[in-house]
Amino acid sequence: MAIRQKTSRKAAATAAAIRRPRARATNGGAHAGDDIGLDALVGHAGYAVRRFQLWIFQDFIRTLATVDIRPTQYSVMTVIGANPGLSQMAVAKRLGIERARLVHLLDSLEERDFVSRIPSATDRRSHALHLTARGKTALGQFKRLAAEHERHVAEKIGKDNRERLLQILACFN
């Protein structure tokens, strides 16, 4: 009971601090909008997840900047690498990407010689997706950098919290 009360008080104090407008800093000490209270947004899981997603994407892009790969490109290459021969439709469906957007993304990966589209042997309207030799090598490098990004996540929220977060979010896969 004492732990629950302590946790509840801490959560209430955190929520109140977030809702409360901060004093406006002078000389550019605060970011634009830091003095704006969030009111009910503090209690919205969607808002918190979106803010975390923004941080995640920014860190991913920053960590993988040297190889110029975006999160969606990485996801597509990872799925193709794990499942050679998948159709564009299967990749789009599995990753929740609009088919038209995936076509554009695959065009860019094909231009970089990371992915190849091979006409399907069973369906003339479809293409089987494969990583090229260059794509396989690049994906290995991308995975090493992505692991560094995951270390940043663990540093930000704690290793145990990262694991718990993955467990919670697994039901959305």
Z-matrix of the N, CA and C atoms (Angstrom, degrees):
N
C 1 1.449
C 2 1.514 1 110.68
N 3 1.337 2 117.78 1 -43.51
C 4 1.457 3 121.36 2 -179.12
C 5 1.524 4 110.79 3 -63.33
N 6 1.336 5 117.14 4 -37.03
C 7 1.467 6 120.78 5 178.89
C 8 1.518 7 109.82 6 -65.71
N 9 1.346 8 116.80 7 -43.31
C 10 1.465 9 121.21 8 -179.85
C 11 1.538 10 109.93 9 -62.24
N 12 1.330 11 117.61 10 -43.63
C 13 1.465 12 120.44 11 179.99
C 14 1.523 13 110.35 12 -64.42
N 15 1.340 14 116.18 13 -42.05
C 16 1.462 15 120.38 14 179.91
C 17 1.527 16 109.55 15 -63.26
N 18 1.338 17 117.32 16 -43.77
C 19 1.455 18 121.91 17 178.70
C 20 1.516 19 110.31 18 -64.79
N 21 1.343 20 117.45 19 -43.71
C 22 1.462 21 120.87 20 179.93
C 23 1.519 22 110.95 21 -62.53
N 24 1.336 23 117.26 22 -42.81
C 25 1.471 24 120.64 23 178.45
C 26 1.518 25 110.96 24 -63.78
N 27 1.329 26 116.03 25 -41.42
C 28 1.459 27 119.87 26 179.30
C 29 1.530 28 110.52 27 -64.45
N 30 1.332 29 116.83 28 -43.88
C 31 1.474 30 120.62 29 178.99
C 32 1.517 31 110.75 30 -63.51
N 33 1.332 32 117.08 31 -41.42
C 34 1.470 33 120.77 32 179.36
C 35 1.525 34 110.62 33 -65.22
N 36 1.323 35 116.89 34 -41.76
C 37 1.468 36 120.14 35 178.93
C 38 1.520 37 110.87 36 -64.97
N 39 1.333 38 116.93 37 -40.38
C 40 1.468 39 120.72 38 178.15
C 41 1.521 40 110.44 39 -64.11
N 42 1.338 41 116.00 40 -46.04
C 43 1.464 42 119.94 41 179.66
C 44 1.521 43 111.05 42 -61.81
N 45 1.327 44 116.96 43 -42.11
C 46 1.465 45 120.30 44 179.41
C 47 1.527 46 110.62 45 -64.09
N 48 1.325 47 116.65 46 -39.97
C 49 1.470 48 119.87 47 179.74
C 50 1.518 49 111.14 48 -65.34
N 51 1.318 50 116.66 49 -36.43
C 52 1.460 51 119.85 50 179.78
C 53 1.520 52 110.56 51 -71.61
N 54 1.347 53 117.20 52 -40.87
C 55 1.465 54 120.92 53 -179.44
C 56 1.525 55 111.99 54 -66.93
N 57 1.345 56 116.13 55 -34.73
C 58 1.450 57 122.34 56 -173.95
C 59 1.524 58 110.04 57 -71.49
N 60 1.314 59 117.80 58 126.27
C 61 1.464 60 118.71 59 176.90
C 62 1.521 61 109.77 60 -61.28
N 63 1.322 62 115.18 61 138.78
C 64 1.460 63 120.79 62 177.64
C 65 1.514 64 109.31 63 -86.21
N 66 1.292 65 114.37 64 155.75
C 67 1.466 66 118.83 65 176.99
C 68 1.520 67 108.50 66 -65.32
N 69 1.293 68 116.33 67 137.45
C 70 1.454 69 121.08 68 -179.49
C 71 1.529 70 109.28 69 -70.29
N 72 1.316 71 116.00 70 126.07
C 73 1.459 72 120.77 71 179.60
C 74 1.522 73 109.67 72 -80.51
N 75 1.276 74 115.50 73 150.59
C 76 1.460 75 119.99 74 177.23
C 77 1.511 76 109.49 75 -101.81
N 78 1.289 77 116.68 76 167.15
C 79 1.463 78 122.91 77 179.03
C 80 1.530 79 112.63 78 58.76
N 81 1.338 80 116.69 79 32.06
C 82 1.467 81 119.74 80 175.13
C 83 1.509 82 114.53 81 69.84
N 84 1.336 83 118.78 82 22.06
C 85 1.455 84 121.20 83 -177.28
C 86 1.518 85 113.99 84 -71.44
N 87 1.322 86 117.64 85 -22.64
C 88 1.456 87 120.44 86 -179.37
C 89 1.521 88 109.65 87 -113.48
N 90 1.305 89 115.54 88 155.31
C 91 1.454 90 120.56 89 175.89
C 92 1.521 91 108.60 90 -75.45
N 93 1.298 92 116.72 91 153.08
C 94 1.450 93 120.87 92 176.84
C 95 1.522 94 108.85 93 -56.71
N 96 1.304 95 116.98 94 129.81
C 97 1.454 96 121.39 95 178.26
C 98 1.513 97 114.62 96 92.28
N 99 1.336 98 119.38 97 -5.40
C 100 1.459 99 120.96 98 -179.14
C 101 1.528 100 112.22 99 -64.29
N 102 1.319 101 117.52 100 -20.80
C 103 1.455 102 119.98 101 -178.11
C 104 1.523 103 112.34 102 -93.63
N 105 1.311 104 117.53 103 9.59
C 106 1.455 105 121.45 104 -178.44
C 107 1.520 106 109.31 105 -97.80
N 108 1.335 107 116.82 106 122.43
C 109 1.455 108 121.41 107 177.90
C 110 1.522 109 110.83 108 -71.03
N 111 1.312 110 117.54 109 154.72
C 112 1.459 111 121.81 110 -176.86
C 113 1.525 112 113.73 111 -102.42
N 114 1.329 113 117.99 112 -11.28
C 115 1.450 114 123.08 113 177.68
C 116 1.536 115 110.85 114 49.70
N 117 1.305 116 117.82 115 -127.52
C 118 1.468 117 121.92 116 -173.77
C 119 1.520 118 113.52 117 -67.03
N 120 1.326 119 118.21 118 -19.16
C 121 1.468 120 120.10 119 179.57
C 122 1.521 121 111.84 120 -58.25
N 123 1.315 122 116.65 121 -28.15
C 124 1.464 123 120.89 122 -179.57
C 125 1.525 124 110.94 123 -56.29
N 126 1.325 125 117.23 124 -35.10
C 127 1.449 126 121.17 125 -178.06
C 128 1.524 127 114.42 126 -92.48
N 129 1.316 128 117.76 127 3.80
C 130 1.467 129 120.78 128 -179.16
C 131 1.526 130 110.77 129 -94.08
N 132 1.324 131 115.79 130 117.93
C 133 1.464 132 120.61 131 179.42
C 134 1.530 133 110.54 132 -59.60
N 135 1.322 134 116.92 133 -40.45
C 136 1.461 135 120.75 134 -179.01
C 137 1.505 136 112.35 135 -59.10
N 138 1.329 137 116.97 136 -41.12
C 139 1.459 138 120.51 137 179.38
C 140 1.530 139 110.37 138 -65.80
N 141 1.326 140 115.65 139 -44.40
C 142 1.472 141 119.36 140 -179.65
C 143 1.524 142 110.98 141 -64.57
N 144 1.332 143 116.75 142 -41.20
C 145 1.461 144 120.44 143 179.19
C 146 1.524 145 110.10 144 -64.22
N 147 1.331 146 116.90 145 -41.91
C 148 1.468 147 120.42 146 179.49
C 149 1.527 148 110.86 147 -62.80
N 150 1.325 149 118.35 148 -42.79
C 151 1.465 150 120.88 149 177.99
C 152 1.523 151 111.01 150 -63.24
N 153 1.328 152 116.11 151 -40.86
C 154 1.458 153 120.68 152 177.52
C 155 1.524 154 109.92 153 -65.30
N 156 1.329 155 116.99 154 -41.47
C 157 1.459 156 120.93 155 178.17
C 158 1.525 157 110.53 156 -59.77
N 159 1.317 158 117.38 157 -42.46
C 160 1.469 159 120.07 158 178.30
C 161 1.524 160 110.34 159 -60.12
N 162 1.324 161 116.54 160 -45.49
C 163 1.468 162 120.05 161 179.24
C 164 1.525 163 109.83 162 -62.33
N 165 1.341 164 116.11 163 -44.91
C 166 1.472 165 121.31 164 -179.74
C 167 1.528 166 110.29 165 -57.47
N 168 1.333 167 117.02 166 -50.51
C 169 1.460 168 120.63 167 -177.51
C 170 1.525 169 111.01 168 -63.68
N 171 1.323 170 117.28 169 -42.24
C 172 1.465 171 119.98 170 179.55
C 173 1.524 172 110.86 171 -61.58
N 174 1.329 173 116.68 172 -43.63
C 175 1.463 174 119.42 173 179.98
C 176 1.522 175 110.66 174 -68.10
N 177 1.337 176 117.54 175 -41.16
C 178 1.466 177 121.00 176 178.35
C 179 1.522 178 110.14 177 -59.35
N 180 1.322 179 116.60 178 -49.34
C 181 1.468 180 121.22 179 -178.77
C 182 1.529 181 110.51 180 -62.24
N 183 1.326 182 116.89 181 -41.77
C 184 1.466 183 121.19 182 179.07
C 185 1.531 184 110.54 183 -65.52
N 186 1.330 185 117.22 184 -42.70
C 187 1.461 186 121.52 185 -177.44
C 188 1.524 187 111.85 186 -69.49
N 189 1.330 188 117.02 187 -33.72
C 190 1.464 189 120.99 188 -178.49
C 191 1.529 190 112.43 189 -102.46
N 192 1.321 191 117.18 190 15.46
C 193 1.473 192 121.25 191 -177.42
C 194 1.523 193 112.42 192 -59.39
N 195 1.314 194 117.61 193 -34.78
C 196 1.472 195 120.00 194 -177.15
C 197 1.521 196 112.74 195 -65.77
N 198 1.345 197 116.76 196 -23.03
C 199 1.462 198 120.27 197 -179.87
C 200 1.526 199 112.17 198 -107.14
N 201 1.329 200 117.00 199 0.35
C 202 1.457 201 122.89 200 175.47
C 203 1.525 202 112.29 201 51.54
N 204 1.331 203 115.34 202 57.67
C 205 1.458 204 120.17 203 177.49
C 206 1.530 205 108.29 204 -127.45
N 207 1.308 206 116.32 205 137.56
C 208 1.459 207 122.85 206 -178.78
C 209 1.528 208 109.46 207 -97.97
N 210 1.338 209 116.93 208 160.83
C 211 1.468 210 119.60 209 -178.69
C 212 1.530 211 113.65 210 -54.87
N 213 1.320 212 118.05 211 -43.19
C 214 1.467 213 119.65 212 -178.11
C 215 1.524 214 111.08 213 -68.51
N 216 1.331 215 117.32 214 -38.86
C 217 1.461 216 120.32 215 177.18
C 218 1.526 217 110.08 216 -62.13
N 219 1.320 218 115.85 217 -43.43
C 220 1.462 219 120.99 218 178.09
C 221 1.531 220 110.50 219 -60.28
N 222 1.324 221 116.36 220 -44.78
C 223 1.467 222 120.58 221 179.96
C 224 1.524 223 111.03 222 -60.85
N 225 1.316 224 116.55 223 -46.16
C 226 1.465 225 120.93 224 -179.11
C 227 1.526 226 110.25 225 -62.37
N 228 1.318 227 116.77 226 -46.99
C 229 1.465 228 119.47 227 -179.99
C 230 1.527 229 111.72 228 -63.47
N 231 1.324 230 116.91 229 -38.29
C 232 1.463 231 120.51 230 179.87
C 233 1.523 232 110.85 231 -64.39
N 234 1.337 233 117.01 232 -44.07
C 235 1.466 234 120.68 233 179.95
C 236 1.529 235 110.55 234 -66.83
N 237 1.331 236 117.18 235 -42.68
C 238 1.468 237 119.72 236 177.79
C 239 1.526 238 110.33 237 -63.67
N 240 1.322 239 116.99 238 -42.39
C 241 1.461 240 120.51 239 178.90
C 242 1.514 241 112.57 240 -61.38
N 243 1.329 242 116.97 241 -35.74
C 244 1.470 243 121.01 242 -179.56
C 245 1.527 244 112.18 243 -82.33
N 246 1.350 245 116.37 244 -17.62
C 247 1.467 246 121.02 245 -175.12
C 248 1.521 247 110.57 246 -139.81
N 249 1.332 248 118.52 247 65.18
C 250 1.466 249 119.77 248 -178.10
C 251 1.524 250 111.43 249 -56.38
N 252 1.323 251 115.60 250 138.15
C 253 1.450 252 120.56 251 176.97
C 254 1.518 253 115.09 252 95.28
N 255 1.331 254 117.26 253 -1.24
C 256 1.463 255 119.52 254 177.36
C 257 1.521 256 110.17 255 -61.73
N 258 1.317 257 115.84 256 152.84
C 259 1.466 258 120.78 257 175.26
C 260 1.524 259 109.31 258 -82.53
N 261 1.320 260 115.08 259 159.96
C 262 1.460 261 120.24 260 176.61
C 263 1.519 262 110.14 261 -58.33
N 264 1.344 263 116.67 262 -41.61
C 265 1.459 264 120.58 263 -179.38
C 266 1.520 265 111.62 264 -62.48
N 267 1.335 266 117.49 265 -40.02
C 268 1.468 267 121.02 266 -179.92
C 269 1.530 268 110.64 267 -65.26
N 270 1.333 269 117.03 268 -41.42
C 271 1.474 270 120.50 269 178.57
C 272 1.522 271 109.92 270 -65.42
N 273 1.327 272 116.53 271 -45.84
C 274 1.465 273 120.88 272 -179.80
C 275 1.528 274 110.58 273 -58.95
N 276 1.316 275 116.22 274 -45.63
C 277 1.466 276 120.51 275 -178.42
C 278 1.527 277 111.09 276 -65.57
N 279 1.337 278 116.88 277 -45.38
C 280 1.471 279 120.44 278 -176.73
C 281 1.518 280 112.26 279 -64.32
N 282 1.341 281 116.72 280 -36.46
C 283 1.467 282 120.31 281 -177.16
C 284 1.528 283 113.03 282 -96.95
N 285 1.330 284 117.10 283 -3.21
C 286 1.465 285 119.64 284 179.16
C 287 1.517 286 112.91 285 69.15
N 288 1.324 287 116.65 286 37.72
C 289 1.466 288 122.25 287 -179.54
C 290 1.526 289 108.23 288 -106.97
N 291 1.308 290 117.10 289 135.54
C 292 1.461 291 120.08 290 175.88
C 293 1.524 292 108.51 291 -60.41
N 294 1.336 293 116.07 292 140.20
C 295 1.465 294 120.41 293 -175.75
C 296 1.522 295 111.72 294 -58.87
N 297 1.328 296 117.78 295 -41.86
C 298 1.471 297 120.34 296 -179.43
C 299 1.526 298 110.82 297 -63.33
N 300 1.320 299 116.58 298 -38.90
C 301 1.468 300 120.49 299 178.74
C 302 1.525 301 110.48 300 -67.36
N 303 1.333 302 116.06 301 -38.82
C 304 1.459 303 119.81 302 179.13
C 305 1.527 304 110.90 303 -63.83
N 306 1.327 305 117.25 304 -39.55
C 307 1.462 306 120.36 305 179.05
C 308 1.526 307 109.41 306 -58.76
N 309 1.314 308 117.08 307 -46.55
C 310 1.471 309 121.24 308 178.72
C 311 1.530 310 110.84 309 -62.07
N 312 1.322 311 116.45 310 -42.35
C 313 1.459 312 121.46 311 179.85
C 314 1.526 313 110.69 312 -64.24
N 315 1.332 314 116.55 313 -42.72
C 316 1.467 315 120.17 314 178.69
C 317 1.528 316 111.04 315 -65.90
N 318 1.331 317 117.05 316 -36.60
C 319 1.465 318 120.27 317 175.43
C 320 1.523 319 110.39 318 -56.25
N 321 1.341 320 116.11 319 -46.19
C 322 1.472 321 119.71 320 -178.65
C 323 1.527 322 111.51 321 -67.09
N 324 1.335 323 117.87 322 -36.90
C 325 1.468 324 120.73 323 178.37
C 326 1.527 325 110.92 324 -71.47
N 327 1.321 326 116.36 325 -32.89
C 328 1.460 327 120.80 326 177.24
C 329 1.532 328 110.26 327 -69.61
N 330 1.332 329 116.93 328 -39.64
C 331 1.474 330 120.92 329 177.86
C 332 1.522 331 111.06 330 -60.82
N 333 1.323 332 116.93 331 -32.29
C 334 1.463 333 121.34 332 179.09
C 335 1.526 334 112.16 333 -86.69
N 336 1.321 335 116.90 334 2.64
C 337 1.464 336 124.18 335 -179.61
C 338 1.529 337 111.59 336 61.23
N 339 1.327 338 116.53 337 40.01
C 340 1.462 339 121.80 338 176.00
C 341 1.526 340 111.37 339 -99.85
N 342 1.330 341 116.93 340 -31.15
C 343 1.462 342 122.43 341 -174.11
C 344 1.524 343 108.73 342 -132.20
N 345 1.325 344 115.59 343 146.24
C 346 1.466 345 119.76 344 172.41
C 347 1.518 346 108.78 345 -126.05
N 348 1.325 347 114.95 346 144.19
C 349 1.465 348 122.49 347 175.87
C 350 1.521 349 106.83 348 -107.08
N 351 1.306 350 115.54 349 120.37
C 352 1.463 351 121.18 350 -178.58
C 353 1.529 352 107.20 351 -113.82
N 354 1.329 353 117.47 352 130.86
C 355 1.471 354 118.69 353 178.57
C 356 1.528 355 110.57 354 -53.52
N 357 1.318 356 115.45 355 135.23
C 358 1.465 357 121.20 356 -178.93
C 359 1.522 358 110.31 357 -67.81
N 360 1.302 359 115.34 358 140.58
C 361 1.466 360 121.14 359 177.78
C 362 1.525 361 111.23 360 -74.79
N 363 1.326 362 117.03 361 -21.10
C 364 1.469 363 120.74 362 -175.44
C 365 1.524 364 113.87 363 -106.72
N 366 1.345 365 117.96 364 -18.83
C 367 1.464 366 121.00 365 -176.95
C 368 1.524 367 109.35 366 -142.37
N 369 1.324 368 116.59 367 109.06
C 370 1.474 369 120.81 368 -176.06
C 371 1.529 370 112.92 369 -62.48
N 372 1.340 371 117.54 370 -20.59
C 373 1.462 372 121.06 371 -179.38
C 374 1.520 373 112.04 372 -85.18
N 375 1.284 374 118.27 373 -4.26
C 376 1.461 375 122.60 374 -170.99
C 377 1.530 376 111.51 375 -119.82
N 378 1.321 377 114.88 376 157.86
C 379 1.468 378 121.56 377 175.45
C 380 1.518 379 109.07 378 -122.85
N 381 1.318 380 115.85 379 142.63
C 382 1.460 381 122.48 380 173.18
C 383 1.523 382 107.22 381 -91.89
N 384 1.308 383 116.43 382 133.04
C 385 1.464 384 121.57 383 -176.66
C 386 1.526 385 110.30 384 -99.44
N 387 1.319 386 114.62 385 135.82
C 388 1.465 387 121.78 386 179.26
C 389 1.518 388 108.93 387 -140.10
N 390 1.330 389 115.93 388 149.58
C 391 1.461 390 119.89 389 169.95
C 392 1.523 391 107.55 390 -79.72
N 393 1.306 392 116.00 391 141.93
C 394 1.458 393 120.52 392 172.78
C 395 1.532 394 107.60 393 -79.05
N 396 1.306 395 117.10 394 172.85
C 397 1.470 396 120.10 395 176.25
C 398 1.534 397 109.09 396 -58.43
N 399 1.332 398 115.44 397 -43.03
C 400 1.471 399 119.37 398 178.26
C 401 1.529 400 110.70 399 -63.83
N 402 1.328 401 116.61 400 -37.69
C 403 1.460 402 121.58 401 178.65
C 404 1.518 403 112.43 402 -64.81
N 405 1.325 404 116.58 403 -39.71
C 406 1.470 405 120.58 404 178.33
C 407 1.524 406 110.65 405 -64.30
N 408 1.329 407 115.91 406 -43.24
C 409 1.470 408 119.93 407 178.67
C 410 1.526 409 110.21 408 -64.32
N 411 1.337 410 115.67 409 -45.35
C 412 1.471 411 120.48 410 -179.33
C 413 1.522 412 110.41 411 -62.76
N 414 1.335 413 117.28 412 -42.60
C 415 1.464 414 120.20 413 -179.02
C 416 1.527 415 110.80 414 -61.05
N 417 1.305 416 117.75 415 -36.80
C 418 1.468 417 120.12 416 175.76
C 419 1.517 418 111.31 417 -59.13
N 420 1.325 419 116.15 418 -44.42
C 421 1.471 420 120.80 419 177.76
C 422 1.532 421 110.34 420 -65.85
N 423 1.332 422 116.73 421 -42.25
C 424 1.464 423 120.48 422 179.90
C 425 1.524 424 111.12 423 -61.63
N 426 1.321 425 116.37 424 -39.87
C 427 1.462 426 120.18 425 -179.87
C 428 1.526 427 111.38 426 -65.08
N 429 1.333 428 116.65 427 -38.58
C 430 1.477 429 119.36 428 177.41
C 431 1.526 430 110.40 429 -63.37
N 432 1.323 431 116.95 430 -42.64
C 433 1.464 432 120.62 431 178.51
C 434 1.532 433 110.92 432 -68.71
N 435 1.325 434 117.15 433 -37.45
C 436 1.463 435 120.99 434 177.99
C 437 1.532 436 110.39 435 -64.71
N 438 1.325 437 117.06 436 -34.21
C 439 1.473 438 120.40 437 176.13
C 440 1.531 439 109.92 438 -65.12
N 441 1.334 440 116.46 439 -36.75
C 442 1.473 441 120.04 440 175.30
C 443 1.530 442 109.41 441 -63.30
N 444 1.318 443 116.36 442 -42.94
C 445 1.471 444 120.62 443 177.14
C 446 1.529 445 110.23 444 -59.21
N 447 1.326 446 117.81 445 -43.15
C 448 1.462 447 120.78 446 179.20
C 449 1.532 448 111.11 447 -63.41
N 450 1.326 449 117.16 448 -31.91
C 451 1.474 450 120.11 449 174.54
C 452 1.528 451 109.74 450 -65.26
N 453 1.330 452 116.86 451 -37.39
C 454 1.471 453 120.23 452 176.73
C 455 1.530 454 110.52 453 -62.20
N 456 1.332 455 116.26 454 -40.76
C 457 1.465 456 120.63 455 178.38
C 458 1.526 457 109.48 456 -61.33
N 459 1.330 458 116.52 457 -46.36
C 460 1.465 459 120.65 458 179.61
C 461 1.527 460 111.22 459 -62.12
N 462 1.329 461 117.25 460 -36.99
C 463 1.464 462 120.59 461 176.67
C 464 1.530 463 111.03 462 -65.62
N 465 1.303 464 116.32 463 -36.84
C 466 1.468 465 121.24 464 -177.34
C 467 1.525 466 111.86 465 -72.67
N 468 1.337 467 117.96 466 -45.01
C 469 1.467 468 120.06 467 -173.81
C 470 1.524 469 113.83 468 -113.73
N 471 1.313 470 117.74 469 -5.23
C 472 1.461 471 121.55 470 -178.14
C 473 1.521 472 110.63 471 94.67
N 474 1.318 473 115.56 472 142.76
C 475 1.468 474 121.17 473 -176.66
C 476 1.528 475 111.79 474 -60.47
N 477 1.334 476 116.78 475 -46.39
C 478 1.463 477 120.15 476 -179.37
C 479 1.529 478 111.28 477 -64.82
N 480 1.323 479 116.77 478 -41.03
C 481 1.466 480 119.97 479 178.29
C 482 1.523 481 111.17 480 -64.99
N 483 1.326 482 117.08 481 -36.31
C 484 1.466 483 120.53 482 177.09
C 485 1.518 484 110.25 483 -61.74
N 486 1.341 485 116.10 484 -45.39
C 487 1.462 486 120.75 485 179.05
C 488 1.532 487 110.76 486 -63.23
N 489 1.325 488 116.57 487 -43.70
C 490 1.472 489 120.42 488 178.24
C 491 1.522 490 110.98 489 -63.04
N 492 1.317 491 116.68 490 -41.35
C 493 1.461 492 120.91 491 178.47
C 494 1.519 493 110.84 492 -60.19
N 495 1.337 494 117.20 493 -44.27
C 496 1.463 495 120.84 494 177.76
C 497 1.522 496 111.58 495 -60.96
N 498 1.344 497 116.23 496 -39.29
C 499 1.472 498 119.97 497 177.76
C 500 1.521 499 110.84 498 -64.25
N 501 1.318 500 116.63 499 -44.32
C 502 1.465 501 121.03 500 -179.62
C 503 1.524 502 111.14 501 -63.06
N 504 1.320 503 115.61 502 -43.84
C 505 1.463 504 119.85 503 -175.13
C 506 1.525 505 113.63 504 -79.84
N 507 1.327 506 117.50 505 -11.29
C 508 1.469 507 121.20 506 -178.11
C 509 1.524 508 112.53 507 -59.69
N 510 1.318 509 117.92 508 -27.35
C 511 1.473 510 119.92 509 -178.86
C 512 1.528 511 111.90 510 -70.93
N 513 1.333 512 118.12 511 -8.84
C 514 1.459 513 121.68 512 179.13
C 515 1.521 514 112.29 513 -98.44
N 516 1.337 515 117.66 514 -0.99
C 517 1.465 516 120.41 515 179.78
C 518 1.460 517 108.99 516 -75.41
